[in-house]
Amino acid sequence: MAIQIKKARTPRGFARIFWRLPIWLYRLHLGWLLQKRFLLLTHTGRKSGLPRKTMLEVIRYEKAKEQYTVFSGWGERSDWVKNIEKTPQVIIQVGHRSLHARAIRPSSEEAETILLAYARKYPPRLIRFFFGLLGYQTNGTEEDIRSIARQSTIVTFEVRSACTVRKA
């Protein structure tokens, strides 16, 4: 069974700059390079009320329902997770598209299914490395992935409508 052997620290200093670099792709109108693999989340700060941006890897995309599911590497401690708990209405940008969405948390069973499907797309050594970065000791088995899903934070963004572009 996967165990969390340490609490992964949220990035600070240079590491924080490195993790936030993909946001610049969107600012430079190059978000299309990331296709549906990543999304740019714009959420409202729970204390300041100001817009905040976070880049997230999409672990599942459901075209029929227009839903994007992401995994929080730092769990409940992530600022974006705390912010969407307070204000679940967000804007996500995927490629060229900006979309109004609502953040929801899938059930435990659904979270396990989502993370298992994600883990099956990659070699076990890569999954062990990825979860090792987040502080989990795992051998990549199905039981371990289910255990990680129960201990982690998975969020689905349900698209409500496309954002309209305001002309100046």
N, CA, C and O atoms as a DFTB+ gen file, in Angstrom:
672 C
 N C O
     1  1       0.836      -1.180       0.000
     2  2       0.000       0.000       0.000
     3  2       0.884       1.248       0.000
     4  3       1.877       1.312       0.725
     5  1       0.527       2.214      -0.797
     6  2       1.305       3.444      -0.888
     7  2       1.178       4.227       0.404
     8  3       0.091       4.362       0.966
     9  1       2.295       4.733       0.859
    10  2       2.260       5.574       2.049
    11  2       2.945       6.889       1.731
    12  3       3.877       6.958       0.929
    13  1       2.457       7.922       2.380
    14  2       3.093       9.215       2.192
    15  2       4.189       9.306       3.237
    16  3       3.920       9.416       4.433
    17  1       5.436       9.258       2.767
    18  2       6.559       9.222       3.692
    19  2       7.014      10.619       4.097
    20  3       7.733      10.784       5.082
    21  1       6.596      11.609       3.342
    22  2       6.918      12.992       3.686
    23  2       5.885      13.895       3.047
    24  3       5.266      13.540       2.044
    25  1       5.707      15.044       3.626
    26  2       4.829      16.049       3.034
    27  2       5.644      16.830       2.029
    28  3       6.615      17.499       2.385
    29  1       5.246      16.743       0.768
    30  2       5.954      17.507      -0.256
    31  2       5.706      18.984       0.000
    32  3       4.571      19.398       0.235
    33  1       6.752      19.763      -0.045
    34  2       6.622      21.208       0.178
    35  2       6.184      21.889      -1.098
    36  3       6.602      21.519      -2.196
    37  1       5.345      22.882      -0.940
    38  2       4.981      23.678      -2.107
    39  2       6.232      24.420      -2.556
    40  3       7.064      24.784      -1.725
    41  1       6.378      24.647      -3.859
    42  2       7.598      25.265      -4.373
    43  2       7.814      26.674      -3.814
    44  3       6.872      27.452      -3.657
    45  1       9.050      26.970      -3.526
    46  2       9.465      28.294      -3.063
    47  2      10.649      28.754      -3.903
    48  3      11.344      27.935      -4.505
    49  1      10.876      30.043      -3.943
    50  2      12.046      30.600      -4.618
    51  2      12.121      30.239      -6.082
    52  3      11.145      30.383      -6.819
    53  1      13.306      29.759      -6.513
    54  2      13.537      29.422      -7.921
    55  2      12.608      28.313      -8.384
    56  3      12.127      28.343      -9.517
    57  1      12.349      27.333      -7.524
    58  2      11.465      26.229      -7.906
    59  2      10.071      26.753      -8.251
    60  3       9.433      26.263      -9.183
    61  1       9.603      27.747      -7.500
    62  2       8.287      28.333      -7.772
    63  2       8.289      29.007      -9.153
    64  3       7.329      28.884      -9.913
    65  1       9.366      29.709      -9.461
    66  2       9.482      30.362     -10.772
    67  2       9.447      29.305     -11.874
    68  3       8.758      29.473     -12.880
    69  1      10.190      28.218     -11.681
    70  2      10.236      27.136     -12.667
    71  2       8.845      26.544     -12.901
    72  3       8.442      26.351     -14.048
    73  1       8.106      26.254     -11.821
    74  2       6.774      25.649     -11.936
    75  2       5.783      26.604     -12.605
    76  3       4.811      26.155     -13.212
    77  1       6.016      27.897     -12.501
    78  2       5.081      28.875     -13.063
    79  2       5.450      29.311     -14.494
    80  3       4.702      30.068     -15.112
    81  1       6.573      28.852     -15.017
    82  2       6.995      29.225     -16.370
    83  2       5.943      28.943     -17.451
    84  3       5.770      29.771     -18.346
    85  1       5.235      27.810     -17.402
    86  2       4.238      27.565     -18.457
    87  2       3.146      28.632     -18.544
    88  3       2.531      28.792     -19.598
    89  1       2.895      29.358     -17.463
    90  2       1.905      30.438     -17.509
    91  2       2.302      31.458     -18.562
    92  3       1.440      32.060     -19.203
    93  1       3.606      31.656     -18.744
    94  2       4.079      32.623     -19.736
    95  2       3.740      32.188     -21.159
    96  3       3.583      33.030     -22.044
    97  1       3.627      30.884     -21.385
    98  2       3.196      30.440     -22.714
    99  2       1.809      31.003     -23.033
   100  3       1.548      31.427     -24.159
   101  1       0.939      31.003     -22.049
   102  2      -0.397      31.561     -22.265
   103  2      -0.340      33.083     -22.421
   104  3      -1.043      33.650     -23.257
   105  1       0.487      33.733     -21.626
   106  2       0.605      35.188     -21.750
   107  2       1.150      35.600     -23.106
   108  3       0.833      36.676     -23.612
   109  1       1.968      34.740     -23.690
   110  2       2.535      35.010     -25.013
   111  2       1.662      34.435     -26.133
   112  3       2.084      34.378     -27.289
   113  1       0.440      34.008     -25.781
   114  2      -0.527      33.433     -26.725
   115  2       0.000      32.163     -27.387
   116  3      -0.279      31.893     -28.555
   117  1       0.763      31.392     -26.622
   118  2       1.309      30.131     -27.119
   119  2       0.749      28.927     -26.353
   120  3       1.321      27.838     -26.391
   121  1      -0.359      29.132     -25.670
   122  2      -0.985      28.053     -24.904
   123  2      -1.376      26.869     -25.763
   124  3      -1.456      25.744     -25.270
   125  1      -1.621      27.107     -27.039
   126  2      -1.986      26.032     -27.959
   127  2      -0.899      24.955     -28.034
   128  3      -1.183      23.807     -28.376
   129  1       0.348      25.329     -27.715
   130  2       1.434      24.345     -27.735
   131  2       1.215      23.229     -26.717
   132  3       1.674      22.103     -26.911
   133  1       0.514      23.548     -25.632
   134  2       0.271      22.573     -24.567
   135  2      -0.960      21.711     -24.829
   136  3      -1.203      20.739     -24.113
   137  1      -1.724      22.059     -25.836
   138  2      -2.933      21.360     -26.255
   139  2      -3.851      21.096     -25.062
   140  3      -4.070      21.996     -24.250
   141  1      -4.387      19.896     -24.941
   142  2      -5.293      19.573     -23.829
   143  2      -4.553      18.897     -22.681
   144  3      -5.180      18.362     -21.767
   145  1      -3.241      18.918     -22.725
   146  2      -2.424      18.265     -21.697
   147  2      -2.346      19.118     -20.422
   148  3      -2.224      18.585     -19.319
   149  1      -2.418      20.436     -20.583
   150  2      -2.356      21.359     -19.455
   151  2      -3.465      22.389     -19.601
   152  3      -3.959      22.642     -20.700
   153  1      -3.843      22.972     -18.486
   154  2      -4.794      24.077     -18.531
   155  2      -4.316      25.176     -17.602
   156  3      -3.590      24.937     -16.637
   157  1      -4.745      26.391     -17.924
   158  2      -4.441      27.542     -17.089
   159  2      -5.708      27.856     -16.310
   160  3      -6.741      28.188     -16.892
   161  1      -5.623      27.749     -15.006
   162  2      -6.761      27.991     -14.123
   163  2      -6.692      29.421     -13.596
   164  3      -5.679      29.835     -13.031
   165  1      -7.769      30.167     -13.783
   166  2      -7.889      31.490     -13.177
   167  2      -8.957      31.373     -12.108
   168  3     -10.117      31.089     -12.407
   169  1      -8.569      31.591     -10.865
   170  2      -9.463      31.435      -9.724
   171  2      -9.400      32.689      -8.874
   172  3      -8.529      33.536      -9.075
   173  1     -10.315      32.812      -7.930
   174  2     -10.393      33.998      -7.081
   175  2      -9.727      33.722      -5.737
   176  3     -10.035      32.732      -5.074
   177  1      -8.806      34.610      -5.340
   178  2      -8.135      34.469      -4.048
   179  2      -9.153      34.525      -2.911
   180  3     -10.005      35.413      -2.875
   181  1      -9.060      33.575      -1.989
   182  2     -10.051      33.488      -0.903
   183  2      -9.952      34.637       0.085
   184  3     -10.942      34.975       0.734
   185  1      -8.782      35.241       0.212
   186  2      -8.616      36.365       1.136
   187  2      -8.641      37.701       0.405
   188  3      -9.295      38.646       0.845
   189  1      -7.924      37.773      -0.711
   190  2      -7.791      39.050      -1.424
   191  2      -8.952      39.338      -2.371
   192  3      -9.276      40.496      -2.633
   193  1      -9.582      38.271      -2.887
   194  2     -10.622      38.455      -3.887
   195  2     -10.067      38.766      -5.269
   196  3     -10.826      39.035      -6.199
   197  1      -8.759      38.731      -5.405
   198  2      -8.102      39.040      -6.684
   199  2      -7.961      37.779      -7.534
   200  3      -7.911      36.670      -7.002
   201  1      -7.895      37.950      -8.861
   202  2      -7.696      36.778      -9.722
   203  2      -6.293      36.205      -9.541
   204  3      -5.310      36.940      -9.446
   205  1      -6.224      34.887      -9.498
   206  2      -4.954      34.155      -9.366
   207  2      -4.879      33.138     -10.493
   208  3      -5.904      32.635     -10.954
   209  1      -3.657      32.836     -10.939
   210  2      -3.481      31.893     -12.045
   211  2      -2.595      30.734     -11.612
   212  3      -1.609      30.914     -10.897
   213  1      -2.969      29.545     -12.061
   214  2      -2.222      28.337     -11.749
   215  2      -2.242      27.427     -12.976
   216  3      -3.274      27.270     -13.627
   217  1      -1.099      26.834     -13.281
   218  2      -0.998      25.898     -14.390
   219  2      -1.158      24.486     -13.844
   220  3      -0.515      24.128     -12.857
   221  1      -2.010      23.678     -14.474
   222  2      -2.286      22.331     -13.985
   223  2      -2.239      21.317     -15.122
   224  3      -2.632      21.611     -16.251
   225  1      -1.755      20.127     -14.808
   226  2      -1.775      19.036     -15.782
   227  2      -3.152      18.395     -15.777
   228  3      -3.713      18.118     -14.717
   229  1      -3.687      18.163     -16.954
   230  2      -4.974      17.487     -17.089
   231  2      -4.718      15.984     -17.053
   232  3      -3.972      15.455     -17.877
   233  1      -5.338      15.301     -16.095
   234  2      -5.147      13.847     -16.024
   235  2      -6.287      13.106     -16.719
   236  3      -6.172      11.917     -17.015
   237  1      -7.396      13.818     -16.980
   238  2      -8.491      13.223     -17.763
   239  2      -9.285      14.334     -18.440
   240  3      -9.586      15.363     -17.835
   241  1      -9.617      14.102     -19.704
   242  2     -10.492      15.022     -20.434
   243  2     -11.644      14.207     -20.990
   244  3     -11.430      13.211     -21.681
   245  1     -12.858      14.622     -20.692
   246  2     -14.048      13.966     -21.224
   247  2     -14.712      14.914     -22.213
   248  3     -15.354      15.891     -21.826
   249  1     -14.549      14.613     -23.472
   250  2     -15.057      15.488     -24.520
   251  2     -16.586      15.584     -24.490
   252  3     -17.136      16.675     -24.639
   253  1     -17.272      14.457     -24.301
   254  2     -18.740      14.444     -24.326
   255  2     -19.339      15.340     -23.240
   256  3     -20.328      16.033     -23.476
   257  1     -18.737      15.322     -22.057
   258  2     -19.241      16.128     -20.940
   259  2     -18.528      17.472     -20.836
   260  3     -18.921      18.335     -20.051
   261  1     -17.479      17.643     -21.632
   262  2     -16.597      18.806     -21.569
   263  2     -16.137      19.037     -20.129
   264  3     -16.433      20.063     -19.515
   265  1     -15.408      18.054     -19.614
   266  2     -14.866      18.104     -18.260
   267  2     -13.361      17.855     -18.303
   268  3     -12.870      16.992     -19.030
   269  1     -12.656      18.633     -17.507
   270  2     -11.208      18.497     -17.367
   271  2     -10.922      18.149     -15.912
   272  3     -11.385      18.842     -15.006
   273  1     -10.164      17.084     -15.682
   274  2      -9.851      16.661     -14.321
   275  2      -8.360      16.828     -14.074
   276  3      -7.535      16.488     -14.922
   277  1      -8.023      17.359     -12.894
   278  2      -6.637      17.620     -12.519
   279  2      -6.346      17.010     -11.154
   280  3      -7.255      16.678     -10.394
   281  1      -5.071      16.872     -10.868
   282  2      -4.583      16.298      -9.611
   283  2      -3.763      17.367      -8.901
   284  3      -2.883      17.976      -9.508
   285  1      -4.041      17.597      -7.632
   286  2      -3.268      18.569      -6.871
   287  2      -2.061      17.882      -6.244
   288  3      -2.197      17.068      -5.330
   289  1      -0.893      18.220      -6.745
   290  2       0.336      17.625      -6.227
   291  2       0.592      17.924      -4.760
   292  3       1.243      17.135      -4.075
   293  1       0.096      19.041      -4.270
   294  2       0.304      19.418      -2.886
   295  2      -0.981      19.307      -2.077
   296  3      -1.094      19.870      -0.988
   297  1      -1.933      18.583      -2.617
   298  2      -3.155      18.259      -1.885
   299  2      -3.950      19.472      -1.431
   300  3      -4.015      20.488      -2.123
   301  1      -4.546      19.346      -0.267
   302  2      -5.408      20.382       0.299
   303  2      -4.625      21.648       0.651
   304  3      -5.215      22.713       0.832
   305  1      -3.302      21.534       0.747
   306  2      -2.492      22.702       1.118
   307  2      -2.277      23.665      -0.026
   308  3      -1.830      24.791       0.194
   309  1      -2.585      23.250      -1.247
   310  2      -2.413      24.133      -2.403
   311  2      -3.352      25.322      -2.288
   312  3      -4.530      25.173      -1.964
   313  1      -2.817      26.491      -2.555
   314  2      -3.649      27.695      -2.486
   315  2      -4.823      27.616      -3.452
   316  3      -5.931      28.030      -3.112
   317  1      -4.591      27.087      -4.654
   318  2      -5.680      27.040      -5.617
   319  2      -6.812      26.136      -5.137
   320  3      -7.980      26.412      -5.408
   321  1      -6.478      25.063      -4.429
   322  2      -7.515      24.171      -3.895
   323  2      -8.326      24.902      -2.827
   324  3      -9.555      24.824      -2.812
   325  1      -7.642      25.606      -1.942
   326  2      -8.343      26.381      -0.911
   327  2      -9.226      27.458      -1.549
   328  3     -10.341      27.708      -1.091
   329  1      -8.721      28.086      -2.602
   330  2      -9.476      29.146      -3.264
   331  2     -10.737      28.621      -3.953
   332  3     -11.793      29.247      -3.864
   333  1     -10.638      27.488      -4.633
   334  2     -11.831      26.983      -5.329
   335  2     -12.838      26.382      -4.363
   336  3     -14.021      26.267      -4.682
   337  1     -12.367      25.997      -3.177
   338  2     -13.321      25.540      -2.153
   339  2     -14.248      26.691      -1.780
   340  3     -15.442      26.488      -1.560
   341  1     -13.697      27.892      -1.712
   342  2     -14.501      29.064      -1.354
   343  2     -15.301      29.568      -2.556
   344  3     -16.481      29.894      -2.427
   345  1     -14.662      29.631      -3.716
   346  2     -15.322      30.137      -4.926
   347  2     -15.092      29.140      -6.062
   348  3     -14.071      29.209      -6.747
   349  1     -16.035      28.209      -6.269
   350  2     -15.829      27.167      -7.287
   351  2     -16.004      27.636      -8.729
   352  3     -15.684      26.888      -9.653
   353  1     -16.502      28.852      -8.946
   354  2     -16.629      29.373     -10.307
   355  2     -15.258      29.870     -10.753
   356  3     -14.660      30.738     -10.116
   357  1     -14.770      29.307     -11.856
   358  2     -13.426      29.606     -12.330
   359  2     -13.447      29.832     -13.841
   360  3     -14.466      29.639     -14.506
   361  1     -12.309      30.241     -14.354
   362  2     -12.093      30.290     -15.799
   363  2     -10.906      29.387     -16.086
   364  3      -9.865      29.483     -15.436
   365  1     -11.072      28.518     -17.054
   366  2      -9.948      27.684     -17.476
   367  2      -9.627      28.038     -18.918
   368  3     -10.512      28.348     -19.715
   369  1      -8.350      27.986     -19.231
   370  2      -7.917      28.220     -20.598
   371  2      -7.196      26.974     -21.066
   372  3      -6.231      26.522     -20.450
   373  1      -7.681      26.430     -22.166
   374  2      -7.091      25.241     -22.768
   375  2      -6.791      25.591     -24.221
   376  3      -7.700      25.800     -25.025
   377  1      -5.510      25.650     -24.539
   378  2      -5.134      26.076     -25.881
   379  2      -5.592      27.500     -26.131
   380  3      -5.245      28.410     -25.378
   381  1      -6.375      27.698     -27.192
   382  2      -6.891      29.029     -27.540
   383  2      -8.209      29.347     -26.830
   384  3      -8.667      30.489     -26.875
   385  1      -8.817      28.375     -26.188
   386  2     -10.158      28.538     -25.638
   387  2     -10.139      28.947     -24.170
   388  3      -9.422      28.360     -23.359
   389  1     -10.939      29.966     -23.839
   390  2     -11.173      30.351     -22.449
   391  2     -12.604      29.962     -22.116
   392  3     -13.531      30.270     -22.865
   393  1     -12.778      29.281     -20.985
   394  2     -14.067      28.702     -20.654
   395  2     -14.455      28.982     -19.208
   396  3     -13.626      28.884     -18.304
   397  1     -15.721      29.333     -18.997
   398  2     -16.249      29.427     -17.639
   399  2     -16.510      27.999     -17.178
   400  3     -17.070      27.196     -17.925
   401  1     -16.109      27.683     -15.960
   402  2     -16.287      26.328     -15.449
   403  2     -16.602      26.374     -13.956
   404  3     -16.450      27.400     -13.294
   405  1     -17.037      25.242     -13.462
   406  2     -17.302      25.085     -12.038
   407  2     -16.461      23.913     -11.546
   408  3     -16.443      22.843     -12.153
   409  1     -15.770      24.136     -10.438
   410  2     -14.926      23.096      -9.853
   411  2     -15.768      22.195      -8.963
   412  3     -16.527      22.672      -8.119
   413  1     -15.628      20.898      -9.156
   414  2     -16.303      19.921      -8.301
   415  2     -15.300      18.845      -7.905
   416  3     -14.298      18.633      -8.588
   417  1     -15.576      18.179      -6.810
   418  2     -14.716      17.089      -6.348
   419  2     -15.406      15.761      -6.664
   420  3     -16.529      15.532      -6.217
   421  1     -14.755      14.894      -7.421
   422  2     -15.364      13.591      -7.702
   423  2     -15.433      12.742      -6.433
   424  3     -14.712      12.992      -5.468
   425  1     -16.302      11.742      -6.446
   426  2     -16.412      10.816      -5.315
   427  2     -15.096      10.053      -5.170
   428  3     -14.270      10.054      -6.082
   429  1     -14.906       9.410      -4.039
   430  2     -13.680       8.635      -3.791
   431  2     -13.493       7.553      -4.843
   432  3     -12.390       7.343      -5.348
   433  1     -14.593       6.865      -5.169
   434  2     -14.516       5.784      -6.152
   435  2     -14.150       6.328      -7.530
   436  3     -13.331       5.744      -8.240
   437  1     -14.761       7.447      -7.898
   438  2     -14.469       8.045      -9.199
   439  2     -13.024       8.549      -9.245
   440  3     -12.353       8.420     -10.269
   441  1     -12.549       9.121      -8.139
   442  2     -11.164       9.603      -8.073
   443  2     -10.188       8.446      -8.278
   444  3      -9.186       8.593      -8.977
   445  1     -10.477       7.308      -7.675
   446  2      -9.623       6.126      -7.853
   447  2      -9.602       5.696      -9.316
   448  3      -8.540       5.409      -9.867
   449  1     -10.768       5.652      -9.939
   450  2     -10.872       5.250     -11.344
   451  2     -10.093       6.195     -12.242
   452  3      -9.392       5.759     -13.156
   453  1     -10.215       7.485     -11.983
   454  2      -9.523       8.499     -12.786
   455  2      -8.012       8.341     -12.661
   456  3      -7.297       8.333     -13.663
   457  1      -7.529       8.215     -11.418
   458  2      -6.078       8.116     -11.208
   459  2      -5.521       6.800     -11.754
   460  3      -4.398       6.768     -12.259
   461  1      -6.290       5.723     -11.659
   462  2      -5.851       4.448     -12.239
   463  2      -5.704       4.558     -13.751
   464  3      -4.718       4.087     -14.318
   465  1      -6.681       5.176     -14.400
   466  2      -6.610       5.342     -15.864
   467  2      -5.406       6.193     -16.246
   468  3      -4.728       5.905     -17.233
   469  1      -5.139       7.231     -15.477
   470  2      -3.976       8.090     -15.731
   471  2      -2.678       7.287     -15.585
   472  3      -1.794       7.361     -16.438
   473  1      -2.578       6.522     -14.493
   474  2      -1.359       5.753     -14.220
   475  2      -1.105       4.699     -15.293
   476  3       0.049       4.386     -15.583
   477  1      -2.152       4.152     -15.882
   478  2      -1.996       3.117     -16.916
   479  2      -1.419       3.672     -18.220
   480  3      -0.915       2.913     -19.048
   481  1      -1.490       4.982     -18.404
   482  2      -0.975       5.586     -19.639
   483  2       0.553       5.702     -19.637
   484  3       1.149       5.951     -20.685
   485  1       1.191       5.527     -18.482
   486  2       2.630       5.771     -18.367
   487  2       3.345       4.552     -17.798
   488  3       2.735       3.737     -17.105
   489  1       4.648       4.427     -18.093
   490  2       5.420       3.298     -17.546
   491  2       5.469       3.379     -16.008
   492  3       5.495       4.474     -15.445
   493  1       5.481       2.226     -15.338
   494  2       5.496       2.207     -13.865
   495  2       6.637       3.020     -13.247
   496  3       6.452       3.654     -12.208
   497  1       7.804       3.003     -13.872
   498  2       8.936       3.751     -13.290
   499  2       8.655       5.257     -13.290
   500  3       9.058       5.966     -12.368
   501  1       7.962       5.743     -14.329
   502  2       7.610       7.157     -14.396
   503  2       6.569       7.506     -13.328
   504  3       6.638       8.571     -12.715
   505  1       5.614       6.615     -13.111
   506  2       4.594       6.823     -12.073
   507  2       5.259       6.829     -10.693
   508  3       4.932       7.665      -9.851
   509  1       6.191       5.898     -10.462
   510  2       6.904       5.874      -9.171
   511  2       7.683       7.166      -8.971
   512  3       7.699       7.718      -7.871
   513  1       8.332       7.654     -10.035
   514  2       9.098       8.896      -9.951
   515  2       8.179      10.078      -9.653
   516  3       8.452      10.870      -8.751
   517  1       7.093      10.197     -10.409
   518  2       6.148      11.303     -10.245
   519  2       5.590      11.338      -8.821
   520  3       5.619      12.383      -8.171
   521  1       5.090      10.217      -8.339
   522  2       4.520      10.198      -6.991
   523  2       5.606      10.296      -5.923
   524  3       5.345      10.767      -4.816
   525  1       6.828       9.853      -6.249
   526  2       7.948      10.021      -5.324
   527  2       8.264      11.490      -5.095
   528  3       8.588      11.891      -3.977
   529  1       8.169      12.304      -6.161
   530  2       8.375      13.749      -6.026
   531  2       7.369      14.361      -5.049
   532  3       7.665      15.343      -4.369
   533  1       6.188      13.770      -4.993
   534  2       5.124      14.285      -4.133
   535  2       5.154      13.675      -2.735
   536  3       4.281      13.946      -1.911
   537  1       6.175      12.842      -2.475
   538  2       6.354      12.307      -1.132
   539  2       5.755      10.939      -0.890
   540  3       5.716      10.484       0.254
   541  1       5.284      10.264      -1.937
   542  2       4.682       8.944      -1.772
   543  2       5.694       7.852      -2.060
   544  3       6.467       7.942      -3.014
   545  1       5.683       6.814      -1.224
   546  2       6.488       5.629      -1.479
   547  2       5.529       4.620      -2.098
   548  3       4.587       4.163      -1.450
   549  1       5.775       4.280      -3.349
   550  2       4.862       3.400      -4.070
   551  2       5.632       2.484      -5.003
   552  3       6.723       2.819      -5.464
   553  1       5.046       1.315      -5.276
   554  2       5.637       0.453      -6.294
   555  2       4.820       0.495      -7.577
   556  3       5.106      -0.240      -8.523
   557  1       3.800       1.355      -7.613
   558  2       3.019       1.568      -8.823
   559  2       1.906       0.569      -9.056
   560  3       1.301       0.569     -10.128
   561  1       1.616      -0.284      -8.083
   562  2       0.537      -1.256      -8.258
   563  2      -0.821      -0.571      -8.211
   564  3      -0.942       0.572      -7.769
   565  1      -1.837      -1.286      -8.674
   566  2      -3.196      -0.747      -8.662
   567  2      -3.619      -0.380      -7.242
   568  3      -4.248       0.656      -7.027
   569  1      -3.279      -1.219      -6.287
   570  2      -3.617      -0.946      -4.885
   571  2      -2.960       0.353      -4.408
   572  3      -3.580       1.146      -3.700
   573  1      -1.709       0.559      -4.801
   574  2      -1.000       1.788      -4.418
   575  2      -1.657       3.030      -5.033
   576  3      -1.819       4.048      -4.361
   577  1      -2.026       2.938      -6.294
   578  2      -2.646       4.083      -6.972
   579  2      -3.989       4.398      -6.316
   580  3      -4.325       5.567      -6.123
   581  1      -4.757       3.364      -5.971
   582  2      -6.033       3.580      -5.268
   583  2      -5.798       4.270      -3.920
   584  3      -6.550       5.161      -3.526
   585  1      -4.753       3.846      -3.229
   586  2      -4.414       4.437      -1.930
   587  2      -4.041       5.914      -2.090
   588  3      -4.463       6.750      -1.291
   589  1      -3.260       6.231      -3.107
   590  2      -2.873       7.625      -3.359
   591  2      -4.104       8.452      -3.687
   592  3      -4.230       9.583      -3.219
   593  1      -5.011       7.905      -4.481
   594  2      -6.240       8.627      -4.831
   595  2      -7.052       8.955      -3.577
   596  3      -7.644      10.031      -3.490
   597  1      -7.084       8.049      -2.615
   598  2      -7.838       8.295      -1.370
   599  2      -7.176       9.356      -0.502
   600  3      -7.847      10.033       0.277
   601  1      -5.855       9.503      -0.635
   602  2      -5.107      10.453       0.197
   603  2      -4.917      11.818      -0.469
   604  3      -4.460      12.763       0.174
   605  1      -5.262      11.921      -1.742
   606  2      -4.928      13.127      -2.494
   607  2      -6.164      13.940      -2.859
   608  3      -7.283      13.610      -2.467
   609  1      -5.937      15.005      -3.614
   610  2      -7.000      15.910      -4.023
   611  2      -7.111      15.896      -5.543
   612  3      -6.163      16.226      -6.256
   613  1      -8.285      15.507      -6.018
   614  2      -8.570      15.485      -7.448
   615  2      -9.773      16.388      -7.665
   616  3     -10.752      16.325      -6.922
   617  1      -9.691      17.233      -8.692
   618  2     -10.749      18.211      -8.973
   619  2     -11.132      18.113     -10.443
   620  3     -10.275      17.976     -11.315
   621  1     -12.437      18.185     -10.703
   622  2     -12.952      18.202     -12.069
   623  2     -13.550      19.575     -12.348
   624  3     -14.286      20.126     -11.530
   625  1     -13.221      20.114     -13.512
   626  2     -13.788      21.386     -13.948
   627  2     -14.841      21.083     -15.009
   628  3     -14.529      20.590     -16.093
   629  1     -16.094      21.390     -14.676
   630  2     -17.207      21.227     -15.618
   631  2     -17.379      22.537     -16.377
   632  3     -17.646      23.580     -15.779
   633  1     -17.225      22.477     -17.681
   634  2     -17.360      23.687     -18.496
   635  2     -18.821      24.100     -18.540
   636  3     -19.708      23.285     -18.790
   637  1     -19.054      25.393     -18.289
   638  2     -20.406      25.961     -18.327
   639  2     -20.662      26.698     -19.637
   640  3     -21.724      26.549     -20.241
   641  1     -19.685      27.496     -20.074
   642  2     -19.829      28.255     -21.320
   643  2     -18.476      28.804     -21.741
   644  3     -17.532      28.858     -20.952
   645  1     -18.406      29.204     -22.983
   646  2     -17.191      29.852     -23.474
   647  2     -17.166      31.294     -22.978
   648  3     -18.214      31.921     -22.823
   649  1     -15.992      31.806     -22.733
   650  2     -15.855      33.204     -22.324
   651  2     -16.011      34.065     -23.567
   652  3     -15.516      33.724     -24.641
   653  1     -16.699      35.173     -23.408
   654  2     -16.836      36.100     -24.529
   655  2     -15.672      37.066     -24.497
   656  3     -15.217      37.487     -23.433
   657  1     -15.204      37.405     -25.668
   658  2     -14.085      38.343     -25.781
   659  2     -14.662      39.745     -25.890
   660  3     -15.485      40.029     -26.760
   661  1     -14.216      40.617     -24.992
   662  2     -14.656      42.021     -25.033
   663  2     -13.744      42.802     -25.952
   664  3     -12.519      42.715     -25.855
   665  1     -14.345      43.562     -26.839
   666  2     -13.544      44.405     -27.740
   667  2     -13.485      45.806     -27.162
   668  3     -14.487      46.346     -26.692
   669  1     -12.311      46.376     -27.204
   670  2     -12.131      47.723     -26.648
   671  2     -12.600      48.797     -27.600
   672  3     -12.517      49.983     -27.282
